[in-house]
Amino acid sequence: MTSLTLPLPETKPRAKSQWRVIWEQFQKQPPAIVALFVLLALYIAAIFAPMLAPYERNETAPVTEGVRYQAPTQVRFVDPETGALERPFVYATTRRVDPNTFELQFLEDRSVKYYVQFFAQRGEPYQLFGFIPMRLRLFSVSAPARIFIMGSDGSGRDIFSRIIYGAQVSLMIGFVAVGISFLIGAILGGLAGFYGGLLDALLMRFTEVIQAIPPFFLLIALSALIPSFLEPEQYFYGVIIMLGLTSWMDLAKSIRGQVLSIREQEFIVSARALGIGDGRIILRHILPNTASYLVILGSITIPGAILAESGLSFIGRGIREPSVSWGSLLSDITTNGIAGVNLHPWALMPGWYILVTIVAWNILGDGLRAAFDPKKRR
Amino acid sequence: MFLFIAKRLINAPIMFLFSTLFAFMIIQAGPGNPAELQAFGNDRYGRQEVQRFIAEFGLDKPVVVQYLEWLGRAVTGNLGRSLESKRTVNETIGIPVTNSLILAASSLVLVFIIATFVGVYSAVYENSWFDRIISMISYIFLGLPSFFLAIIFITLILELGWRGWRILPIGGMTSDNFDSLSSFNQLIDIFWHMIAPMLCVALSQVAIYARLLRSQMIEFLADDFVRTAKAKGLPTRVIFFKHALRNALVPFVAGVGGLLPTLLGGAGLVETVFNWPGITNVMLSALQVKDFFLFTGLVSVSILILIVGNLIADILLAVVDPRIRYQ
């Protein structure tokens, strides 16, 4: 007779923490992972903007003529005459309007090759992260050639550089504005849900009153409150605050609902029985329990704030020159006459960046929602 | 249900009162003052004229008094006079509001038609290639700002125009020869100008509502009563349309009813790109010159539309779904 002994596990498997389970669930969703990396790349690009952008955001080409709406510069690897493989180089170009067909023509001056230089010291000094003085550019060419890898805009400025600088504003705004609306939403929704009664009724009616104004019109009305004497750089903060002030209503309602349901649970009753104060119950017992819910709400609200900023800046009531955002870059199309936009389709480039960012945020949000939802565990 | 509707009907005017008050205060709180803006760059506009201007419109009174005076006139249907043009607000905004409503209402119909079709089809053929492609496309439309979609449309229309395919106009609401057309052709002309902006307004909402309808349909198709229906041997078509779709449409109907105001606001940016003579352009220029009464008039009309839209949505929901019990 054989005795069957099972080896007992040496240690009991440790229970996984909630966040660990969520992280593991999240990793099982390839689209969400891809979206996360896309967003990381965009945010890192925004942080390193002055280094990645070959030009300053408002640097116009010194050549007075010939650089408005220049097509993307062709970076060549092969010498067109000899056919030999070379280091990347560009030719200097000038623009000409064909007198007969009115079509734009870009003439390359093939006599001199301008090699693309990597990590060269060039252009105006800048401060990386706001405090490290540098002049290093990831890639650049020497004048008079220009490297416009996404073409130039209606004033002869490099669209790629402006997009990279615009990313700082467009991407940051999502976070900060949503931070503000979370603050307002958590305070109002939390108070309403926790105390209930008259306070709840008053706060929720107030929320509904503001929601009765169409959001876009509320936003443009509020944008008129930003004092016009502000410097453009300070104006940015005004826009962020206005975006925060117009997007907290849904958050407040959701948080109120969450707090209402948590408030009735036993551990809160027992905390009360222990004589713990309201403030401590809210901060230590209720808020942590809404955390997973808040992460999901955040991932839904951020793309909305980015879209709202782009729209506001597009009609000229948001970010102002010399600051740039993706929305204000697109307004370049309408101010220079939309009837010719098909002649320089590269001016649409900032919009594609908005698209990629919003899609990535939405996919990430869906992934987070699935990871947080116990019913969808795999 | 009647109690619920009665409550809503009482609630609506109170909402209107407070939200217009709020809008009124925001607009007045901004920097700059209309009298000075009138005087700016106008030599004949001296101290005296500024005083007269202020007195004429009662701008020296406290905001709440101004609001009450405005409200007193507004309930009789008189929205005051524009500070800029001195014409009545009613006649200034009549045509723009109508134009915006035409655009928003047609987009609403479009959203309803496309979203129902796409939502049902992708739920019935869940995880098919059609469903996957639609889901990818909806992510893209959700990520496209409406004004950017409008720019893309214009680029495409222009590009096709260059190749000799003049299919759609790139802006405005009427052709140059509009006045000489017969009234039937005038309608056709407006519709022709409306196709592109209508699509731009509708497409992102289609993405939202098709997704909503799809998930609802999938939920109900897995429900017990659908299994019972199958077991009874009912034809598939009846199960889809009479059992599942009727239930799935409930939140959809409620949502679509409240969508009109969203579309009205969302149309704003599309209107500016397509040069559609709607609310937004008037609103932006009113804001520029601090034309309080014109701006308030537009905002309060849009608040009215929003409140009425929500009211209709609530009533529809109560009518469509008798299970919903309101206290």
Interface residues (C-beta under 8 A of the other chain):
Chain A: R205 E208 V209 I210 A212 I213 P214 P215 F216 F217 L218 I220 A221 L222 A224 L225 P227 S228 F229 P303 L307 S310 G311 F314 I315 R317 G327 L330 I333 T334 I338 A339 G340 V341 N342 P345 L348 G351 I354 L355 V356 T357 I358 V359 N362 I363
Chain B: M15 F16 F18 S19 F22 A23 I26 I27 A29 G30 P31 G32 Y139 I140 L142 G143 L144 P145 S146 F147 F148 I151 I152 I154 T155 L156 L158 E159 W162 I170 G171 P261 T262 L264 G265 G266 G268 L269 T272 V273 T280 M283 L284 L287 F295 L298 V299 S302 I303 L306 I307
